[in-house]
């Protein structure tokens, strides 16, 4: 019997795409006619103003086209989890005991600083992973602690201990979500759909255990410091006694400075970073650490039993997935390549320990909100033709955002609009977290049948009798056969240098085979036989663990292709986009998986300064991509046209800020000079403007309807596009040019994941004003436009022949700028209008400077104008 793992969800995609394409064509024609008219009808009274506006408008039209073209082939998807279960976990001749034939998965969690990424947040993320609904023996979880902090290490040990209670509780009562902090803070009746009579008692008991767990986690810093003080005092006393004994024997000793060590609970020195810097124990200089905190579980379930002092877990599987703490070795003089280097260290160590053919990476603050998320992603990977999918990207969803979403933190226009549209091409870009990778694709190999991608949209031909059912807006059935003859391109060369570990290289072929879909149909060209993955994996021994430690050493990547062709790619602050681009450039395809219940949820900075610095990092990475060999203009032919346009837009969008800044000043310049960008508000100008605006609004409404975005969310996104474009994007272009021209390196601080300190107001961070140089440009734009409105109105009122049409034109566009800047201005006011003094000082300086400058350039005519007027009369 054939069953579909994947089925169509949106029956109206085709008609919406036709409408979208029609509107794009209409607006494109209107833009061409409008710009042609603008070029042919200059404003002779203010050629400089006309010239600036023409250049900006041409760039905006080009930028809009880059953004709109990848949206021409929308697609929507859904999965059938029952079909997946029936195919891989039901009794069959090759699987008589109903063991799971699903492939294994390694889940990576990255953290670097327990001060900015609280251990309790990370621990809750780990607990949600341990309780995921996937065969326990197939799941392995790895945490990369790039700061080698003992606080993170001991917090993870506490999490594993509490997980022995939390995970069986979730399985027994089918708890959602499985992050305990989120679950216990849900604003709904917890007894809904809970049928077991002991649920209330169990929940009360586990809540008490969780409260004690939080106390232990929050008390760890003090407990560790007290332990270290005690053991350091004891050690110093022993050294003093030893020195005194040696002096009595006539041996002279110089006064020795005793290092204040950091101690583990077993009374030994912590091999990672100490609280007080010491040789071999500081950030950037410490040994590699690998600790298996929860061993690989047995292949068969281990059921609990009744215990009067604990919960009744009779008939509940109490196994936990394997959990490994990893902190790669760091030494001075080595480039550790930040997060990308940490991820590659996890790729190597996990290949030796568990070698899951699929890898899911999460930030430490992104937890499983949907325990079935892995199964939903696996539906695509195990589908016919799924062997050509390099990764499945899940949308990012955020908690703790202010209700009005002042700074567009939810980013729904991108995640629900742009990313879903890219799914109709070669697939969405990789956005850094919530992404399920095919391990074999990360190793830099080409996809099977890479040349079968064809057409404008990068689709591939489905095999006949395929169980896949997709609704594309424009299906292209053409495909080619045989190896593609391409000119030499680095991305199409096979990876050669994986390093010196033969154990690691032996795992590559195993991971490739285990990641294949089932060969249960004649149309499956690259499958594996059913029942191949129902056998237990070999146990770990000391030499294997020692090898896993060796591959995370700082020298292992020397003279290898890690970071250049293999794994996460180095050389950019946005290593995620570059890594995904390299896979698409080799011909791989990606999938966007939107689940009915959010797959993952995380946190985002709601403070204006933090938000702008986050956007600055993204934009700077895009500028780096544009000036690097990862520019899609030099990509292979396997990167299809519209996918190439999408990546080109990723590299170009920050440069729009240059023209946006100029355009935001044009209304003020118009009001100051009494001129306008056109000779006058003529009928052709207003007609073109009306047509372009109406088409844009209809396109936006169509996109809102298709993607489910709210109008308020769309407007917030438009506002923050102007705010970010005139601040973070503009600064990113300057930083990128400095790096390219002068070689100035760019560094960024870690975005804080800490929650607000004010427990009574979870949105307290929203009102904190932290001055940054990124405020200067948008604040200057606001002040100059407000001053220009006053001066323009005064000049018009007191002029002999008032030019109200030009004033109204400048006034309208000036209000357009100020309306987009409103969230920024509101953010500067803080709570109850407590604006920092520096904002007043800067605004005053700009106002006075602009006023004096304009008086100098264009002094008031006063009596002369009146006299001339009288003579003329």
C-alpha positions in Angstrom: 0.0 0.0 0.0 1.3 3.4 -0.9 1.0 6.3 1.5 2.1 9.9 1.1 4.5 11.4 3.5 3.9 14.8 2.1 0.7 16.3 0.7 -0.5 19.6 -0.7 -2.1 22.1 1.7 -2.9 25.1 -0.5 -5.3 24.6 -3.4 -5.3 28.3 -4.4 -1.5 28.8 -4.8 -1.8 28.6 -8.6 -4.3 31.4 -8.9 -2.6 33.6 -6.4 0.7 33.2 -8.2 -1.0 34.2 -11.5 -2.4 37.3 -9.8 1.0 38.1 -8.3 2.7 37.8 -11.6 0.1 39.9 -13.3 0.5 42.7 -10.7 4.3 42.5 -10.9 4.1 43.0 -14.7 1.6 45.9 -14.4 3.7 47.6 -11.8 6.9 47.0 -13.7 5.4 48.6 -16.8 4.2 51.5 -14.8 7.6 51.9 -13.2 9.4 51.9 -16.6 6.9 54.5 -17.9 7.1 56.6 -14.8 11.0 56.6 -14.7 11.0 57.4 -18.5 8.7 60.3 -18.0 10.8 61.5 -15.0 14.0 61.4 -17.0 12.4 63.2 -20.0 10.9 65.9 -17.8 13.6 67.4 -15.6 12.9 70.2 -13.1 14.9 73.0 -14.6 14.5 75.1 -11.5 16.2 72.5 -9.3 18.2 70.1 -11.4 20.2 68.9 -8.4 17.1 67.9 -6.5 15.7 66.2 -9.6 18.9 64.3 -10.3 19.2 63.0 -6.7 15.6 61.8 -6.8 16.0 60.1 -10.2 19.0 58.1 -9.1 17.3 57.0 -5.9 14.1 56.0 -7.6 15.9 54.0 -10.3 17.8 52.1 -7.5 14.5 51.5 -5.6 12.9 50.1 -8.7 15.9 47.7 -9.2 15.8 46.7 -5.5 12.1 46.1 -5.6 12.5 43.9 -8.7 15.2 41.8 -7.0 12.9 41.3 -4.0 9.8 40.5 -6.1 11.2 38.1 -8.7 11.9 35.2 -6.2 8.2 35.4 -5.1 6.8 34.4 -8.5 6.4 30.7 -7.7 4.8 30.3 -4.3 4.3 26.8 -2.9 2.7 25.4 0.3 3.3 22.1 1.9 2.0 19.8 4.6 3.1 16.4 5.9 1.3 13.1 6.8 2.8 11.8 10.1 0.6 8.8 10.1 2.1 7.6 6.8 5.6 8.1 8.1 4.8 5.9 11.2 3.1 3.3 9.0 6.1 3.1 6.7 8.9 3.0 9.3 7.5 1.7 12.6 5.0 -1.0 11.8 5.6 -4.7 11.8 6.9 -6.1 8.4 8.8 -9.1 7.2 12.0 -7.2 7.5 11.0 -5.7 10.9 9.0 -8.3 12.9 9.5 -6.6 16.3 8.2 -3.1 15.1 11.5 -1.4 15.8 12.0 2.0 14.3 13.6 2.0 10.9 13.9 5.8 11.0 17.4 7.3 10.6 19.3 8.8 13.6 19.6 12.5 14.2 22.2 14.5 16.1 20.9 17.7 17.7 23.5 20.5 18.2 23.0 23.3 20.8 25.5 26.1 20.9 26.3 28.4 23.7 29.3 30.6 24.5 28.8 32.8 27.6 26.7 31.9 30.6 26.5 35.6 31.6 24.6 36.5 28.4 23.0 33.1 27.8 21.6 32.1 31.2 22.2 28.4 32.1 18.5 28.0 33.1 17.4 29.0 29.6 19.9 26.5 28.1 18.9 23.8 30.5 15.2 24.2 29.5 16.2 23.9 25.9 18.0 20.7 26.6 15.1 19.3 28.5 12.8 19.9 25.5 15.2 18.1 23.3 15.5 15.1 25.6 11.7 14.7 25.6 11.2 14.9 21.9 8.8 12.4 20.2 11.3 10.4 18.2 12.8 7.0 18.9 15.1 7.5 21.9 17.9 5.3 20.6 18.0 7.4 17.4 18.5 10.8 19.1 21.8 12.2 20.4 22.1 15.7 21.8 25.4 17.7 21.9 26.0 21.0 23.5 28.9 23.1 22.4 30.1 25.3 25.2 32.5 27.7 23.5 33.3 29.5 26.7 34.3 26.2 28.5 32.5 27.5 31.6 32.1 25.2 34.6 28.7 26.9 35.3 27.3 25.6 32.0 28.9 22.2 32.6 27.3 21.7 36.1 24.0 23.2 34.9 23.8 20.5 32.2 24.5 17.8 34.8 21.6 19.2 36.8 19.4 19.2 33.7 20.2 15.5 33.0 19.3 14.6 36.6 15.9 16.5 36.4 15.4 15.0 32.9 15.1 11.5 34.4 11.8 12.8 35.9 10.6 15.3 33.4 11.0 13.2 30.3 8.9 10.2 31.5 6.3 12.7 32.8 6.0 14.3 29.4 5.6 10.8 27.7 3.1 9.6 30.2 0.8 12.6 29.9 1.6 13.8 26.3 2.8 17.2 27.5 3.2 20.1 25.1 5.4 22.1 25.0 8.1 20.2 26.7 10.1 23.1 27.9 9.2 23.0 31.6 9.5 26.8 32.1 7.2 27.5 29.2 4.8 24.7 30.2 4.3 25.8 33.8 3.7 29.4 32.6 1.0 28.7 30.1 -2.1 30.8 30.6 -4.6 28.0 30.1 -6.2 25.1 31.9 -3.5 22.4 32.1 -6.1 19.6 32.5 -7.6 20.0 29.1 -7.4 16.7 27.1 -5.7 15.0 30.0 -7.5 11.7 30.7 -5.4 10.0 33.3 -6.7 10.4 36.8 -3.3 11.0 38.4 -2.4 13.9 36.1 -3.2 16.6 38.7 -1.1 14.9 41.4 1.7 14.2 39.0 1.8 17.8 37.7 1.8 19.2 41.2 4.7 16.9 42.2 6.8 17.6 39.1 6.1 21.4 39.5 7.6 21.2 43.0 10.6 19.3 41.6 11.1 21.9 38.9 11.0 24.7 41.4 13.8 23.0 43.3 15.7 22.4 40.1 15.5 26.2 39.3 16.8 27.0 42.8 19.7 24.7 42.3 20.5 26.1 38.8 20.3 29.7 40.1 22.4 28.9 43.1 25.2 27.3 41.1 27.3 30.4 40.7 27.5 31.0 44.5 27.9 27.3 45.2 30.8 27.0 42.7 32.6 30.1 44.1 32.2 28.9 47.7 33.6 25.5 46.7 36.5 27.1 44.9 37.3 29.5 47.8 37.3 26.5 50.3 39.5 24.3 48.1 41.8 27.1 47.2 42.3 28.0 50.9 42.9 24.3 51.7 45.4 24.0 48.9 47.2 27.2 49.9 47.4 25.9 53.5 48.9 22.6 52.3 51.5 24.6 50.2 52.4 26.7 53.2 53.0 23.7 55.4 55.1 22.1 52.7 57.1 25.3 52.3 57.7 25.6 56.1 58.9 22.0 56.2 61.3 22.6 53.4 62.7 25.7 55.1 63.5 23.7 58.3 65.5 21.4 56.1 67.6 24.4 55.0 66.0 24.7 51.6 65.3 28.3 50.5 62.1 28.9 48.5 61.0 32.1 46.8 57.6 33.3 47.6 55.2 31.4 45.3 52.1 32.9 44.0 49.3 30.4 44.3 46.8 30.3 41.4 43.2 30.7 42.4 41.9 27.6 40.6 38.3 26.7 39.7 37.4 23.3 41.1 34.9 20.6 40.0 32.6 18.9 42.4 34.9 15.8 42.6 37.8 18.0 44.0 39.8 18.2 40.7 40.8 21.2 38.7 38.3 22.3 36.0 40.1 21.9 32.6 38.2 24.8 31.0 38.1 28.5 31.8 38.8 29.5 35.4 37.2 32.5 37.2 40.6 34.0 37.5 42.7 33.9 34.4 45.6 31.4 34.4 47.8 29.8 31.8 45.8 27.0 30.0 42.6 28.1 31.8 41.3 31.3 30.1 39.0 32.1 27.2 40.9 31.3 24.1 43.4 29.1 25.9 42.1 25.9 27.4 42.0 22.1 26.8 39.3 20.3 24.9 36.5 18.8 27.0 34.2 16.0 26.1 31.9 14.4 28.7 29.2 11.9 27.9 26.6 12.8 30.6 23.9 10.4 29.4 25.1 7.3 27.7 23.5 5.8 24.6 20.3 4.1 25.5 19.4 0.5 24.9 17.5 -0.3 21.7 14.5 -1.8 23.6 12.3 0.3 25.9 13.1 0.4 29.6 9.8 0.8 31.4 9.4 2.4 34.8 7.6 1.2 37.9 5.5 2.4 40.8 7.4 4.3 43.5 5.6 5.8 46.4 8.2 8.6 46.8 8.1 9.5 43.1 5.7 9.3 40.1 4.1 6.1 38.8 5.9 5.5 35.6 4.5 2.0 35.0 4.5 1.2 31.3 6.3 4.5 30.5 9.7 4.4 28.7 12.2 6.1 31.0 15.2 6.1 28.7 17.0 9.4 27.9 18.8 10.1 24.6 22.5 10.3 24.7 23.8 13.7 25.8 27.3 14.9 25.4 29.0 18.1 26.7 31.7 19.4 24.3 34.0 22.3 24.6 36.6 22.4 21.8 40.3 23.1 22.5 41.4 26.7 22.1 44.9 28.0 22.1 46.5 31.4 21.3 47.6 31.8 17.7 44.8 29.8 16.2 41.8 31.2 14.4 38.8 29.4 16.0 36.2 30.9 13.6 33.6 31.6 16.2 30.3 29.7 15.9 31.1 28.1 12.6 34.3 26.5 14.1 32.3 25.3 17.1 29.7 23.7 14.8 32.4 21.9 12.8 33.9 20.5 15.9 30.5 19.1 16.8 30.1 17.6 13.4 33.4 15.7 13.7 32.9 14.5 17.3 29.3 13.5 16.8 30.3 11.5 13.6 32.6 9.4 15.7 30.2 8.9 18.7 26.8 8.6 17.1 27.0 9.5 13.4 23.4 10.4 12.9 22.8 10.9 9.1 20.9 14.1 10.0 21.9 17.1 12.1 19.5 19.6 13.7 21.2 22.8 15.1 19.5 25.1 17.6 20.6 28.2 19.5 20.6 27.7 23.3 17.4 29.8 23.6 15.4 28.0 20.9 13.5 25.0 22.3 11.1 22.4 20.9 7.7 23.9 21.1 6.4 20.9 19.0 7.7 17.6 20.1 6.8 16.1 16.7 9.0 18.6 14.7 11.7 16.1 13.9 9.2 13.7 12.4 7.7 16.4 10.3 11.1 17.3 8.9 11.9 13.7 8.4 8.9 13.3 6.1 10.7 15.4 3.5 14.0 13.7 3.9 12.6 10.2 3.7 10.3 11.1 0.7 11.0 9.8 -2.8 13.5 12.3 -4.1 14.3 13.4 -0.6 17.9 12.3 -1.0 18.5 15.5 -3.0 17.4 17.7 0.0 20.4 19.2 1.9 18.4 20.7 4.7 14.9 21.4 6.0 14.6 24.9 7.5 11.9 25.6 10.1 10.6 29.2 10.6 11.8 31.1 13.7 9.1 32.0 16.2 9.8 34.2 19.2 8.4 34.7 22.7 8.6 37.7 25.0 8.0 40.2 22.2 6.0 43.3 23.1 2.3 43.1 21.9 2.7 45.8 19.3 6.0 44.3 18.0 7.4 47.8 17.8 10.7 46.8 16.1 9.3 44.0 13.9 11.1 41.3 16.0 8.7 38.6 14.8 10.0 39.2 11.3 6.8 37.5 9.9 7.1 39.2 6.5 10.4 37.4 6.0 9.6 34.0 7.6 6.0 33.7 6.3 6.4 35.6 3.0 9.9 35.6 1.5 10.9 32.1 2.9 7.7 30.4 1.8 8.2 31.9 -1.7 11.7 30.6 -1.9 10.4 27.2 -1.2 9.0 27.2 -4.7 12.6 27.6 -6.1 15.6 25.6 -4.9 14.5 26.3 -1.4 14.9 28.7 1.5 18.1 30.1 2.8 19.7 28.8 6.0 19.0 31.2 8.8 21.3 29.9 11.6 18.9 27.9 13.8 16.0 25.5 13.6 17.5 23.7 10.6 17.8 19.9 9.9 20.8 19.1 7.8 21.7 16.1 5.8 25.2 15.2 7.2 26.4 14.1 3.8 25.6 17.5 2.2 27.5 19.2 5.0 30.6 17.2 3.9 30.7 19.1 0.6 29.5 16.3 -1.8 27.2 16.8 -4.8 23.6 15.7 -4.6 22.4 12.6 -6.4 21.2 13.4 -9.9 22.1 17.1 -9.5 21.4 17.8 -13.2 17.7 16.9 -12.8 17.0 20.4 -11.5 15.7 22.3 -14.4 13.6 25.3 -15.4 13.4 28.9 -14.3 12.4 28.0 -10.8 14.9 25.2 -10.1 12.3 22.5 -9.7 13.0 18.9 -10.4 11.0 16.2 -12.2 9.1 13.9 -9.9 9.5 10.2 -10.6 6.5 8.5 -12.1 4.2 6.9 -9.6 5.8 9.0 -6.9 4.0 9.3 -3.6 5.0 12.9 -3.4 2.2 15.3 -4.1 3.1 19.0 -4.4 1.1 21.9 -5.6 3.4 24.2 -7.5 2.3 27.4 -9.1 4.1 26.6 -12.3 5.3 23.0 -12.7 8.2 22.4 -15.1 8.4 18.8 -16.3 11.6 19.2 -18.3 14.7 17.4 -17.0 18.0 16.4 -18.4 20.0 13.2 -18.0 23.7 12.5 -17.9 26.5 14.3 -16.1 26.3 18.1 -16.5 29.3 19.5 -18.4 30.3 22.5 -16.4 33.3 24.7 -16.4 35.6 24.3 -13.5 34.2 25.8 -10.3 35.5 25.2 -6.7 32.1 24.3 -5.3 31.8 21.4 -7.8 35.1 19.8 -6.8 34.8 16.8 -4.4 36.1 17.4 -0.9 39.5 15.7 -0.3 40.9 16.8 3.0 38.8 15.7 6.0 41.7 15.5 8.4 43.9 12.8 9.9 41.2 10.7 11.6 40.6 7.5 9.7 37.7 6.7 12.1 36.0 9.9 11.0 36.4 9.3 7.3 35.0 5.8 7.7 31.8 7.2 9.0 31.1 9.3 5.9 29.8 6.4 3.7 27.8 5.1 6.6 26.0 8.4 7.1 25.3 8.7 3.4 23.7 5.2 3.3 21.6 5.6 6.4 20.3 9.0 5.2 18.7 7.5 2.0 15.0 7.0 1.7 13.6 3.4 1.5 13.9 1.6 -1.8 10.3 0.4 -1.6 9.4 1.4 -5.2 10.9 1.1 -8.6 11.1 4.9 -8.9 13.4 5.2 -6.0 16.9 5.5 -7.6 19.1 5.9 -4.5 17.4 4.1 -1.6 18.3 1.7 1.1 16.5 -1.7 1.9 13.8 -1.7 4.5 14.9 -2.9 7.9 18.5 -1.7 7.5 18.4 0.6 10.5 16.6 -1.5 13.1 19.8 -2.9 14.6 21.5 -1.4 17.6 24.6 0.8 17.1 27.9 -0.5 18.5 28.7 0.5 22.1 31.3 3.2 22.7 34.7 2.3 24.1 37.7 4.3 25.4 39.6 4.5 22.0 36.4 5.9 20.3 35.9 8.6 22.9 39.6 9.4 22.8 39.3 9.9 19.0 36.3 12.1 19.5 38.4 14.3 21.8 41.2 14.4 19.3 39.1 15.7 16.4 38.0 18.8 18.5 41.6 19.9 19.0 42.6 23.3 17.7 45.2 21.9 15.3 43.0 19.3 13.7 41.7 21.6 10.9 45.2 22.5 9.8 45.8 21.7 6.1 42.2 20.5 5.7 39.1 21.8 3.8 37.0 22.3 6.9 35.4 25.8 6.7 36.3 26.2 3.0 34.4 23.3 1.5 33.4 21.1 4.3 31.0 21.9 7.1 30.0 25.4 8.2 31.8 27.9 6.0 34.3 30.4 7.5 35.0 34.0 6.6 31.7 35.7 7.3 29.8 36.9 10.3 26.7 35.4 8.7 28.2 31.9 8.2 24.7 30.5 8.0 23.7 32.1 4.7 27.1 31.3 3.2 26.8 27.6 4.2 23.3 27.3 2.7 24.5 29.1 -0.4 27.3 26.7 -1.0 24.9 23.7 -0.9 22.5 25.3 -3.3 25.4 26.1 -5.6 26.3 22.4 -5.8 22.8 21.6 -6.9 21.2 20.6 -3.6 17.6 21.6 -2.8 16.2 22.8 0.6 12.7 22.7 2.0 10.7 25.1 4.2 8.7 23.2 6.8 5.9 25.3 8.4 4.1 23.2 11.0 0.6 23.8 12.3 2.0 24.0 15.8 5.2 26.1 15.9 8.2 23.7 15.7 10.6 25.9 17.8 10.4 29.0 19.8 13.1 31.3 21.0 13.8 34.8 22.2 14.7 38.0 20.4 16.0 41.4 21.7 13.2 43.9 22.2 15.5 46.7 23.1 16.1 49.2 20.3 19.9 49.2 20.6 20.2 45.4 20.8 17.8 45.0 17.9 19.8 47.4 15.7 23.1 45.7 16.6 21.6 42.4 15.6 20.5 43.8 12.3 23.9 45.4 11.8 25.6 42.0 12.1 23.3 40.5 9.5 23.7 43.4 7.1 27.5 43.4 7.5 27.5 39.7 6.6 25.5 40.4 3.5 28.1 43.1 2.4 30.9 40.6 3.0 29.1 38.1 0.8 28.7 40.6 -2.0 32.5 41.3 -2.0 33.5 37.7 -1.6 33.7 34.6 -3.9 30.3 33.7 -2.5 28.7 36.4 -4.7 25.9 34.6 -6.7 27.0 36.4 -9.8 29.9 33.9 -10.1 27.9 30.8 -9.0 27.6 27.6 -11.0 24.8 26.9 -13.5 23.3 24.5 -10.8 22.1 27.6 -9.0 18.9 28.4 -10.9 18.1 31.9 -12.1 15.5 33.0 -9.6 17.5 31.4 -6.7 20.5 33.3 -7.9 18.4 36.5 -7.9 17.3 35.7 -4.3 20.9 35.3 -3.1 21.9 38.4 -5.1 19.3 40.4 -3.2 20.8 39.0 0.1 24.1 40.6 -0.8 22.7 43.8 -2.3 20.0 44.9 0.1 22.3 46.8 2.5 23.4 49.1 -0.3 19.8 50.4 -0.6 20.5 52.3 2.6 22.7 54.8 0.8 19.9 55.8 -1.5 17.3 55.5 1.3 19.3 58.0 3.5 19.5 60.5 0.6 15.8 60.1 -0.2 14.8 60.7 3.4 16.6 64.0 3.3 15.0 65.0 0.0 11.7 66.2 1.5 13.6 68.5 3.9 15.8 69.8 1.0 12.6 70.4 -1.0 11.0 72.4 1.9 14.2 74.4 2.5 14.6 75.4 -1.1 11.0 75.8 -2.0 11.4 73.5 -4.9 10.2 69.9 -5.6 11.5 66.8 -7.4 9.3 67.7 -10.3 8.4 71.0 -11.9 4.9 70.8 -10.5 2.3 68.3 -9.4 1.1 67.6 -12.9 -1.5 65.1 -14.0 1.0 62.6 -15.5 3.1 62.6 -12.4 0.1 62.0 -10.1 -1.3 59.4 -12.4 1.9 57.4 -12.5 2.3 57.7 -8.8 -1.2 56.6 -8.1 -0.8 53.5 -10.4 2.4 52.5 -8.8 1.1 52.9 -5.3 -2.1 51.0 -6.0 -0.2 48.1 -7.6 2.2 48.0 -4.7 -0.7 47.9 -2.2 -2.5 45.1 -4.1 0.7 43.1 -4.2 1.1 43.6 -0.5 -2.5 42.6 0.2 -2.0 39.5 -2.0 1.1 38.6 -0.1 -0.6 39.2 3.2 -3.5 37.0 2.2 -1.3 34.2 1.0 1.2 34.1 3.8 -1.3 34.9 6.6 0.6 38.1 7.7 -1.4 40.7 9.5 -1.6 44.2 8.1 -0.1 45.6 11.3 2.8 43.2 11.0 3.3 44.3 7.4 3.3 48.0 8.4 5.7 47.4 11.3 8.0 45.7 8.8 7.9 48.7 6.5 8.6 51.0 9.4 11.6 49.0 10.6 12.9 48.7 7.0 13.3 52.5 7.0 14.7 52.6 10.6 17.2 49.8 10.0 18.1 51.0 6.5 19.1 54.5 7.7 21.0 53.2 10.7 22.3 49.6 10.8 22.3 48.9 7.1 24.1 52.2 6.4 26.7 51.4 9.0 27.1 47.9 7.6 28.0 49.3 4.2 30.6 51.5 5.7 32.1 48.7 7.7 32.1 46.3 4.8 33.8 48.9 2.6 36.4 49.4 5.3 37.1 45.7 5.5 37.4 45.3 1.7 39.5 48.5 1.1 41.5 48.8 4.3 41.4 45.3 5.7 39.8 46.4 8.9 38.4 43.3 10.7 34.8 43.4 12.1 33.9 41.9 15.4 30.5 41.7 17.1 29.5 40.9 20.7 27.1 38.0 21.5 23.4 39.0 21.6 22.2 38.7 25.1 19.6 36.0 25.8 19.0 37.2 29.3 15.4 38.1 30.3 14.4 41.4 31.8 15.6 42.0 35.3 12.3 43.6 36.3 10.1 40.5 37.0 7.0 42.7 37.3 7.3 43.9 33.7 8.6 41.4 31.2 8.8 44.2 28.6 11.1 46.4 30.7 13.9 46.1 28.2 11.7 47.8 25.6 12.0 51.1 27.5 15.7 51.1 28.3 17.5 53.6 26.1 21.2 52.7 25.5 22.8 55.3 23.3 24.7 54.0 20.3 26.2 55.7 17.3 23.6 53.9 15.2 21.1 56.5 16.5 22.8 59.4 14.9 21.6 59.1 11.3 17.8 58.4 11.9 17.7 61.0 14.7 19.3 63.6 12.3 16.7 62.7 9.6 13.8 63.2 12.1 15.1 66.5 13.4 16.0 68.0 9.9 12.5 67.0 8.5 10.8 68.6 11.5 12.8 71.8 11.2 12.2 71.8 7.4 8.4 71.6 7.9 8.5 74.7 10.1 10.9 76.7 7.8 9.0 75.5 4.7 5.6 76.6 6.1 7.0 80.0 7.2 8.6 80.6 3.8 5.4 79.7 2.0 3.1 81.8 4.2 5.3 84.9 4.0 6.3 84.7 0.4 4.9 87.1 -2.1 3.6 84.4 -4.4 3.1 81.2 -2.2 4.0 77.9 -4.0 1.6 75.8 -2.1 1.7 72.8 -4.5 5.5 72.5 -4.0 5.1 72.9 -0.2 2.4 70.2 -0.1 4.5 67.8 -2.2 7.5 68.3 0.2 5.2 68.2 3.2 3.6 64.9 2.1 6.9 63.1 1.6 8.3 64.6 4.9 5.3 63.2 6.8 6.0 59.8 5.0 9.5 59.8 6.4 8.3 60.8 9.9 5.6 58.2 10.0 8.1 55.4 9.2 10.4 56.8 12.0 7.7 56.9 14.6 8.7 53.6 16.4 12.3 54.9 16.5 11.2 58.2 18.1 9.0 56.4 20.6 11.9 54.1 21.5 14.1 57.1 22.2 11.5 58.5 24.7 11.9 55.5 27.0 9.3 55.0 29.7 7.0 58.0 30.3 9.0 60.2 28.0 12.3 60.0 29.9 14.5 60.8 27.0 18.3 60.7 27.6 20.1 64.0 27.8 22.3 63.1 24.8 19.2 62.9 22.6 18.2 66.4 23.5 21.7 67.7 23.0 22.1 66.0 19.6 18.7 67.2 18.4 19.5 70.8 19.5 22.9 70.8 17.8 21.4 69.5 14.6 18.5 72.0 14.7 20.7 75.0 15.3 23.3 73.9 12.8 20.7 73.3 10.0 19.0 76.6 10.8 22.2 78.6 10.8 23.5 76.8 7.7 20.3 77.5 5.7 20.2 81.2 6.8 23.8 81.5 5.5 23.0 79.8 2.2 19.7 81.4 1.6 19.4 84.6 3.7 15.9 86.1 4.1 15.1 88.8 1.5 12.8 90.7 3.9 12.2 94.4 2.9 13.9 93.9 -0.5 11.3 91.5 -1.6 8.5 93.7 -0.4 10.1 96.7 -2.1 10.5 94.8 -5.4 6.9 93.7 -5.1 5.7 97.3 -4.6 7.7 98.5 -7.6 6.3 95.8 -9.8 2.8 96.6 -8.7 
